Amino acid sequence: MTFRKGLRDGLPIGLGYLSVSFAFGMMAVRAGFTVAQAVFISATNVTSAGQFAGLTLISAGASMYELGLTQFVINLRYALMSLSLSQKLDNSMTTLHRMLFAFCNTDEVFAVASGQKGLVGRRYLYGLITLPIAGWVLGTLLGAAAGTLLPELIINALGVAIYGMFIAIVIPPAKNDRAVRVAAVAAAALSCVLYYAPGLKNISSGFSIIICAVAVSAFCAWRFPIRVDEKEDAAP
């Protein structure tokens, strides 16, 4: 597979990342970061959930321990995806190339790469991640710049739209997957308990995120296990 094919397959991902990272850049500036700092974060991290969670924790003054543990829990799935994808890599993907590619082995990149027939090599994979990385960094730059230039009224309106974006991400799969619906409701309910319940509301926001993520993930893994036959049907 060629680098050009990787670019074509990565174009839709890059366009999607452009809009999501725009929201991150705007939120980062509103949280007190400079445009350069926001762009630096996205240039050294390509993880939407991790960056948004990290931004929330940093703004709340969370400790480095909370920040590190939260990132570990949220981004642990990338290690599992990399392990799975390693079975489809050809001999051109040496250890160095695997490390470089792992920098942008996101959910969408993993899905596209896993869906290819046969083995995939470094040329295709580098092409696949080029536009997603560019879109992620460029979107952050545009969002951060807009956050410093747009009127406060517009910024507040966009801030509300961000929550709508997250709802739009959850609703489509939730319509067809009961596990997603249960996970979303359970996470929201547990988050409210930790925020309002006496004795629990003193838990920091960082540990609240960790508790919700681990507890709900464990519950759904137990309640909605993926059977072997389902895994085989989903395999490319």
N, C-alpha and C positions, 0 to 999 in steps of 0.2 A: 504494500500500500504506500502511496506517495504522500509527500508533505502537502501537496495541493489538495488531495482528498481530505486530509486532516483539517485543513483550513476551511473547506466547504462544510464539513460536518460540525466544526466548532463555531461557525458563524451564528446560528440561532442561539447557542449558549452565550456567546459574547454579547449579543443584543439583549438577552434577558438579564445578564449580569449588569449591564449598563444602567438599567432602571433601578435595580435593587441597590447597587452601590451608590447611586445618586442619593437615595434616601439615607444611606449611612453617612455620606459626606456632609449632608445637611445637618443631621443629628449630631455629628462630631463637632461641628462648628458651634452649634447651639449649646453644646456641653462645655465649651471653653477651649477646644482645641483650635490650633491655627490650621490654615489650609494645607500647609506643608506637612504638619503632623498627621492630619487625616490621610493625606495621600501616602505618606510613609507607612502608615499602618496597613493600608490596603496593598501596597507594593510588597510588603513582607509577610502578609497573611492573606490567603484567599479562602476565607471561611465566613460565610454570611452570618450564621447563627452565633459562631464564636465571637465575631467582631461586635455584633450588636449586644451580646451578653457582656462582653468585656467593657464596652463603652458604658453600659449601665452601672457596672460594678465600680469602674474608675470614677465615674461621676458621683457615686455614693460614698466614695472614700474607703472602699473595701481593701482588705489587706492583700499582700502579694500571695499569701497562702490560699486565700479564698479565690483569687483571680486564677492562680495556677490550677487549682483543683477543679474549678468550674470549666476551664478550657479543656482539661483532660477528659472530663466526663462528656462534654458536648462533642468533642472532636475524636473520641475513641473510635467512632464508626469508620473513620478514614483508614485506620490501621487494618480493620477487618476488610474493607473494600480493596485495599492494596494487596492484602494476602490473597483474596479471591482472584483479583486481576492478574496476579503473578503467574497463574496457570496458563494465561493466554499470550505471554510475552515470548518473542523469539530470541535467538541468540545475540542479536544486536543490542539488546537491553542489558548491558553490563551493570554492575553495582552502581557505578557513578550515574549512569543514565536513569536507572530506577530511582535514585535519590532525587535527581533533578525533576523527573516527571511527577514524583510524589508530592512536590510542592503545589501542584494544581490538580491532584486527583480528587476532584470534587464529586458530589453525587451525580451531577449531569454528565460530567466527563466519564466517570466510571460506567454509567449506563450505556453511553454511546460506544465506548471502547469494548465493553463486554458483548455488545450486540453484533460486533463484526464477525464475519465468518472466518474461521481459521485463526492463525496466530497474527499478532500485531507487532510492528517494529518501531524503532525510535523515530523514523522519519514521519510516519503517520501520527504518532503520539505527540511529537513536538508541534506538528501542524495543528493537532486537535486542541492543544492548550494555549496556543498563541493568542487567538482572538478572545477567549474567555479572560485571560490575564489582562490583555489590553482593555477590554470592556470594563473590567472590574476597577482598574486604576483610573481610567478616563472618567467613568461615572462618578467615582469618588471626588475627583477634581472638580467636575462640573457641579456636583451637589454642594461641595464645600464652598465653591466660589459663589454659587447662588445664595447660600446661607448668609454670606457677608454683604450681598448686594440687594437682595429682594426686601421689600417692605415687611415690617413685622406681621401685618395682617396676612400677607400671602404665605409667609413662613409658617404661621400658626395653622393655616388651612392645609398646607402640605403635611404638617405634622399629624393632623387627623387622618389624612389620606394614607399615611404610612401604616396605620393600624388597619385600614381597609385592605391594604395590600397583603398583610399577613393573613387576614381573614380569607382573602381570595385564594391564598396558597392552600389553606386547610380545607375549605368547603368542597372543591371538586373531588379529591380522593375520599373525603368523608361520606359523600353520597353513595359510594359503591363499596366502601370498606367499613364494616362495623368496628374493627379494631382502631381505626383512626378516630372514629366518633367517640369511642370510649376513652381513648387516650387524651383527646382534646378536652372533654368534659371533666375527666378525672384530674388532669393537670390544673385546670382552672379552679376546680373545687378545692383541691389541696392547697393551691396558692392562696385562696381566700382564707382557708383555715389558718395557715401559717401567718397571715397578715393580721387577722382580727382576733384570733383566739387568745385569751389571757395566758400569759406564760410562754406562748409560742411567738407572739408578735415581736418579741425582743430579738428573735433570730435575725441575723443580718441578711440582706438581700442576696448576698453571694451564696450562703449556705441554703437559703430558701430555694434558689434555682437548682442547686445540687440535689437537695432532698426530693424536689418535684421530679427532676429528670430521672434519677435512679429509681425512685419508688414506682413511678408510672411505667417506666420501661420494664422493670422487673414484673410488675403486675400483668402487663399486656403480653410479655413473653410467656408467662405461665398460663394466662387465660386464653390467649390466641396463638398457640404454637403453629409454626409452619411445618406441615407434614412433608415427608420425603417426596411423595408423589407430586405435591404442589411445587416443590423446588425443581423437580425434573421438568414439569410442564412449563415453568417460567424460564428455564435455561434456553439460550439461543441455539 
